[in-house]
């Protein structure tokens, strides 16, 4: 899936987390968070882990165009 980088960064900031904090909570690498925030593809499992760490559903961090498919 392609993450909505703006929404992802906004949610992370709203939760008062830096990339390292989010990576730790999501159990992924900091590089994975960096890639997601840059709008690069991530797999659905990773999206689920990141969304859970942010307290949202995966659709909250998905690009709008993907939701319309």
N, C-alpha and C positions, 0 to 999 in steps of 0.2 A: 504494500500500500504506500501511497505517497502522503506523507504528513503535511499538515498545514503549519508551516514553520512559524508564521506569525502567531497563530493560536497557541502553539506549543510553547513558544517563548513567553507569551503573555500568561499562560497558566502556571508555568514554572516560577515566573517572577511573582505572581499573585500568591503563590504558596511559599514565598520567601526562601526559595531554594536556588543554589547555583547549579551548574551542570554536574559537578562532582556529587552534590547531595542527591540530585535526581538519579544519577547513574547508580549510586549505592542503593537507593530505595527500590529502583526498578530491577536491580541485579543485572545490569548491562554495563558495558564499558563507557567511559566518558566519550570516546570516539564515536560510539553509536549515537549518543545524545547529540553530539556535534553534527553528525550526518543527518539525523532526523531534523534538527533545527535548520539545517541548510536546505531542507526540502528533498533530500535524497530518499529513495525507496527503502523501506524497512519491512520486514516480514510481519505477518499478523500477530504472531506470538510476542514479538518485541513491542508492537503497538499496544497490545493488551497489558504487558508489564509496565510500560511507561504510563499508560492511562490510569492503571490501578494505583501507581505511585503518586499520581496527581489527583486521585480521587474523582476521576471522570470516566465515562464510557469511551471506548476507542473511537466512536464516531465524532467525538468532540475534538479530536486531533487529526481527523482525516480531511483531505482537500474536498471542497464542495463538489467538484466535478466527479469525483469518485462516488459520492453518495447518490448521484443521479443515474449511475449505470445500472 
